[in-house]
Each structure stands twice: as C-alpha cells, then as structure tokens.
Amino acid sequence: MAARPFQDVPIPVDNKTATAIFQYKGIPNTVLPTMPQLPASNDSSFALNYNAKLKSLNSPQFPANVPLTVDRHLFYTIGLGINPCPTCPNGTRLTASLNNITFVMPKIGLLQAHYFNTKGVFKTDFPDRPATPFNYTGAPLTANLRTSLTPIPRLTKYNLVDPPERNTVGVPTGGWTAIRFRADNPGVWFMHCHLELHTGWGLKVAFVVEDGKGPNESVLPPPKDLPPC
C-alpha cells in the first residue's frame, strides 16, 4: 500500500510517499508487490469519491444507531479575517470565526466552569445560522470581470443507514460537511480545526451537554488533587 498527503490549497507540504507491505499469514515472500498508481495530490474528485465510500459496520455487534429525529439544526460557516493588534507585525493579526464569533479561551478549565456554573464563560445565545447570508446574485461586478457557472448537484438524501462514525472529517476547500450526533454524554465537547494554528485563531466552539437523570448521566466532580491552572 502507498499513501501521500492530499492538498487542495497552494501551500507547501511534505509531498513524500509512504509505502508499506501488508502481508497475510501464509502468503509467500516471493510475490513482489507493484507500486500502485496514485492520483494527483490535488485531485479533489478522487478524495471526495473515496470519502463517500466510507461506511460503518452496521452489524448486530456494532450497530450504526443513526439518530433519525433531529430536534435542533445548526448551520455554521467558517470565516477568516484580520483584527487590529498593536503588538503584532503590521499592526494586525489573523482571526477565525464560526458564524462571525471568535472563540476566546477562558482562564478556567471549561469542564470546571460548567461543573461549578461559573458565570461569564458560556453563552446560550450562540447563533445557529450565519449573521448575514451572502447574496450571490446581487453583488456588483466591475466592467472588466466575467463570471462562469459550474453546476453543483444538491444533496437530496443523506446516508442514514450505515454512515461512518468518526471524530475527524476532512472538508475540501470551499466545501461543507453534514454531522449528526446524539447529545447523550454530559460534559463539554470541543469542535475545532485539527490544525493548532487555526484553533489559536479562534476556529473552535464548545458544546455543553447538560446532565441527565441520576449519577450515571451526570458529570463527575473534579478530583481533590486536581492542580489549578
């Protein structure tokens, strides 16, 4: 097998190809494997088609248990901008946002703040849709610019039978992803970009799942020897 990084943005990456031999027991060593033909590193269609084929086991031992009833819809858009920063180079710094809100890490642990009901850490009015939808048909263009149309088929049906259960999902440049989850595990859960640089810009959000009924559905108290931040 062989693998190399996928990249659809014009930034330098370590474009090395990793190879390994996965050999079943009993297969003779005299069979020489051939190097597979890999797609281009920026082949978005290949990457999307591969992801679309990922399924869960959906077996009696490992059922899918897809939530079929949705009681809350959240529509988040990612933004990237520049904020004033007197101590930064050029007097500005990059900042990221979800629905035009940038996450600022508090000085207390999020789980502690939730357990002790610390005021001023969490907000209950986080918008569930973008502040201002962009009008793609009304933006004025200068006289020397031309436009082109690339039809994009709209997804009319989701896989609610055997979708993969994952903690990380790849989103193509300018693309989107749909996530469905059941909020039955009390605590504070991060949704963030996997790049630490982007999380430092504020590209993250914390979901608070409230306690259920009884101690088995409630957040445990912090240990007595928990060191302070």
C-alpha positions in Angstrom: 0.0 0.0 0.0 1.1 3.6 -0.6 -0.2 7.0 0.6 0.8 10.6 0.3 -0.7 13.9 1.5 -3.8 15.4 -0.2 -3.7 19.1 -0.6 -6.1 21.4 -2.4 -4.6 24.7 -1.4 -1.5 26.4 -2.7 0.7 25.9 0.3 3.9 23.9 0.6 3.6 20.4 2.1 5.8 17.4 2.7 4.9 15.6 -0.5 6.6 12.3 0.3 5.0 9.0 -0.5 4.8 6.4 2.4 4.8 2.7 1.5 4.2 -0.4 3.5 3.6 -4.1 2.8 0.5 -5.7 4.4 1.2 -9.4 4.2 -1.3 -12.1 5.2 0.0 -15.1 7.0 0.8 -17.9 4.6 1.4 -15.7 1.6 4.9 -16.5 0.1 7.5 -13.8 0.2 8.5 -14.4 -3.4 5.5 -12.3 -4.7 6.8 -8.9 -5.3 4.2 -6.1 -4.9 3.8 -3.5 -7.6 3.7 0.2 -6.8 0.0 1.4 -7.1 -0.9 4.3 -9.4 -1.6 7.2 -7.1 -3.9 10.1 -8.0 -2.6 13.6 -8.2 -2.1 15.3 -4.8 -4.8 17.9 -5.6 -7.4 15.5 -7.1 -10.4 16.7 -5.1 -12.8 14.4 -7.1 -10.8 11.3 -6.1 -10.7 12.3 -2.5 -14.4 13.1 -2.3 -15.3 9.8 -4.0 -13.2 7.9 -1.6 -14.8 9.6 1.4 -18.2 8.9 0.0 -17.5 5.1 0.0 -16.7 5.0 3.8 -19.4 3.1 5.7 -19.8 1.8 9.2 -20.0 -1.9 10.0 -23.7 -1.6 11.0 -23.7 -5.1 12.4 -25.5 -6.6 15.4 -22.3 -6.2 17.3 -21.6 -2.7 16.1 -24.9 -1.1 15.1 -25.0 2.3 13.5 -27.8 3.8 15.7 -28.2 6.8 13.5 -30.4 9.5 15.1 -33.5 9.7 12.8 -35.2 12.5 14.6 -33.5 15.9 14.6 -34.7 18.5 17.2 -32.0 21.1 16.6 -30.4 22.3 13.4 -27.1 24.2 13.4 -25.7 25.9 10.3 -22.2 27.1 10.8 -20.0 29.0 8.4 -16.2 29.5 8.8 -14.8 33.0 8.5 -11.2 34.3 8.3 -10.4 38.0 8.9 -7.9 40.5 10.3 -8.2 42.2 13.7 -6.2 45.1 15.0 -3.2 44.1 17.1 -0.8 46.9 18.2 2.0 44.5 19.3 1.8 42.3 16.1 3.7 42.7 12.9 1.9 45.3 10.6 -0.4 46.0 13.5 -2.8 43.2 12.7 -3.4 39.5 13.4 -5.4 36.8 11.7 -8.6 35.7 13.4 -11.1 32.9 12.6 -14.7 32.6 13.5 -17.8 30.5 13.4 -20.9 32.5 12.4 -18.8 35.6 12.9 -17.9 34.7 16.5 -14.3 34.0 17.5 -13.7 31.6 20.4 -11.6 33.1 23.3 -10.2 30.5 25.7 -11.1 31.4 29.3 -8.6 31.3 32.2 -10.5 28.5 33.9 -11.0 25.0 32.6 -14.1 24.6 30.5 -15.3 21.5 32.3 -14.7 23.2 35.7 -16.6 26.2 34.6 -19.5 24.0 33.5 -19.5 22.0 36.7 -19.3 25.0 39.1 -21.7 27.0 36.9 -19.1 29.8 36.6 -20.6 33.0 35.2 -19.4 34.7 32.1 -17.8 31.7 30.4 -20.6 30.1 28.3 -23.3 31.8 26.3 -26.7 30.4 25.5 -27.4 32.7 22.5 -24.8 31.4 20.1 -26.3 31.9 16.6 -27.4 28.7 14.9 -27.0 30.3 11.4 -24.7 32.9 9.8 -25.4 36.5 10.7 -25.8 37.7 7.1 -26.3 35.3 4.2 -24.3 36.3 1.2 -26.3 37.4 -1.9 -24.6 35.7 -4.7 -26.9 37.3 -7.3 -26.8 40.9 -6.1 -23.1 41.6 -5.7 -22.0 44.3 -8.3 -19.1 43.4 -10.5 -16.7 45.8 -12.3 -16.9 46.0 -16.1 -13.8 44.1 -16.8 -14.7 41.0 -14.8 -16.5 37.9 -16.2 -18.3 35.1 -14.4 -18.7 31.5 -15.2 -21.2 28.8 -14.0 -20.2 25.5 -12.5 -23.3 23.4 -11.7 -23.1 21.7 -8.3 -25.6 18.9 -7.7 -27.5 19.4 -4.4 -27.5 16.5 -2.0 -31.1 15.5 -1.6 -30.7 12.5 0.7 -28.3 11.6 3.5 -27.0 8.2 4.4 -29.0 7.3 7.5 -28.3 3.6 7.3 -24.6 3.0 7.7 -22.7 6.3 7.8 -19.2 6.2 9.3 -18.9 7.2 13.0 -15.9 9.4 13.1 -14.2 12.0 15.3 -12.5 13.8 12.4 -13.8 14.7 9.0 -12.0 16.3 6.1 -13.7 19.3 4.4 -12.5 20.4 1.0 -11.6 24.0 0.3 -14.9 25.9 -0.2 -16.8 22.7 0.7 -19.1 21.6 3.5 -19.9 18.6 5.7 -23.0 17.4 7.5 -22.7 16.0 11.0 -25.5 14.4 13.1 -24.9 13.4 16.7 -26.9 12.4 19.8 -26.2 14.7 22.8 -26.3 12.0 25.5 -22.8 12.3 27.0 -22.8 15.1 29.6 -19.8 17.4 29.7 -18.1 19.9 27.4 -17.1 18.9 23.9 -14.8 20.7 21.5 -15.5 21.0 17.8 -12.4 22.5 16.2 -10.0 22.5 13.3 -7.3 19.9 13.7 -4.5 22.5 13.0 -3.4 24.0 16.2 -2.6 27.3 14.4 -6.2 27.6 13.4 -7.5 26.9 16.9 -5.3 29.6 18.2 -7.1 32.0 15.8 -10.4 31.1 17.5 -11.6 28.5 15.0 -13.4 26.3 17.6 -16.6 26.0 19.6 -17.5 24.2 22.8 -20.8 22.3 23.1 -22.2 21.9 26.6 -24.3 18.7 27.1 -26.3 19.0 30.3 -26.7 16.3 32.9 -29.4 13.7 32.5 -31.1 11.7 35.3 -29.1 10.3 38.2 -25.4 10.0 38.8 -24.7 7.7 35.8 -25.9 10.5 33.5 -24.1 13.4 35.3 -20.6 14.9 35.1 -18.3 13.6 37.8 -16.9 16.1 40.3 -13.2 17.1 39.8 -10.7 15.1 41.8 -9.4 16.5 45.0 -5.8 16.6 43.7 -6.7 18.5 40.5 -3.9 21.0 40.0 -5.0 24.6 39.4 -4.4 26.3 36.1 
